[in-house]
Amino acid sequence: MTIASDKNTWFLYIIRTESGYLYTGITRDVALRVATHQSGKGAKYLRGKTGLQVVYQAALADRSIASKEEYRVKQLTKQKKERLVSDQPSDLTTYLNGGDYSQLSK
């Protein structure tokens, strides 16, 4: 799963661990960040976890928006995060706002 971007684009990504945990983060380079996580560096939450797989990523305009959306996703229940991963919305902000994607409000 790769999304084309320019050098100013930020990404929100969700990683699933082998044991099924979901981790949400932001970065400018998803592949590099995942490699950092897999090497045991980066977020303490993922240290020692194996089988890391990117299950969702969304391109966002800048770091400020990415940070705000990261916070919103982290506030979701696991069930709602699973729904987000399943739905794979192309516009995360619209999805979280309920727009055309009212699933998360249920």
C-alpha positions in Angstrom: 0.0 0.0 0.0 1.8 3.1 -1.2 0.5 6.6 -1.8 2.3 9.1 -4.0 3.3 12.3 -2.3 5.4 15.4 -2.5 8.0 16.3 0.1 5.6 18.3 2.2 3.0 15.6 2.6 2.5 13.9 6.0 0.9 10.5 6.5 -1.1 8.9 9.2 -0.5 5.2 9.3 -1.9 2.3 11.3 0.3 -0.8 11.9 -1.1 -4.1 13.0 1.2 -6.3 15.1 1.3 -10.1 14.9 -0.7 -10.3 18.0 -3.4 -8.0 16.6 -2.6 -4.7 18.3 -3.1 -1.5 16.3 -0.6 1.3 16.5 -1.3 4.7 15.0 1.4 7.2 14.1 2.4 10.0 11.6 5.4 10.4 9.4 6.6 11.9 6.1 7.9 8.5 4.9 5.9 5.5 5.9 8.3 2.9 4.6 11.3 4.4 6.4 9.2 4.7 9.6 8.1 1.1 9.5 11.7 0.0 8.9 12.6 2.0 12.0 9.9 0.3 14.0 11.0 -3.1 12.8 14.6 -2.5 13.8 13.5 -2.0 17.4 13.9 1.8 17.3 11.1 4.3 17.3 8.0 4.0 19.4 8.4 2.1 22.7 5.0 0.6 22.2 6.3 -1.4 19.2 9.6 -2.5 20.6 9.8 -6.3 20.7 6.6 -6.7 18.7 6.9 -8.8 15.6 5.0 -9.2 12.3 4.4 -5.5 11.9 2.1 -4.7 8.9 0.9 -1.4 7.6 -2.9 -1.8 7.3 -3.9 1.8 6.6 -2.3 5.0 5.5 -3.7 8.4 4.5 -1.9 11.4 3.0 -2.5 14.7 4.8 -1.6 18.2 3.8 0.7 19.1 6.7 2.0 18.1 10.1 -0.6 20.1 12.0 -3.5 18.3 10.2 -1.7 14.9 10.6 -1.3 15.4 14.3 -4.9 16.4 14.8 -6.2 13.4 12.8 -3.7 11.1 14.7 -5.2 12.3 18.0 -8.8 11.7 16.7 -7.9 8.1 15.5 -6.2 7.3 18.8 -9.4 8.3 20.6 -11.4 5.7 18.7 -12.2 2.3 20.2 -10.5 -0.7 18.8 -13.7 -1.7 17.1 -13.9 1.7 15.3 -10.3 1.5 14.3 -10.9 -1.9 12.9 -13.8 -0.5 10.9 -11.6 2.3 9.6 -9.0 -0.3 8.5 -11.7 -2.3 6.8 -13.3 0.6 5.1 -10.0 2.1 3.8 -11.4 5.6 3.3 -9.5 7.7 0.8 -10.4 10.9 2.7 -9.7 10.3 6.4 -10.9 13.7 7.6 -14.3 13.4 5.9 -14.6 9.8 7.2 -13.9 10.9 10.8 -16.3 13.8 10.5 -19.1 11.5 9.5 -19.5 13.0 6.0 -20.2 10.3 3.4 -18.9 7.8 5.9 -21.2 7.7 8.8 -20.0 4.2 10.0 -17.8 5.6 12.7 -20.6 7.4 14.5 -22.5 4.1 15.0 
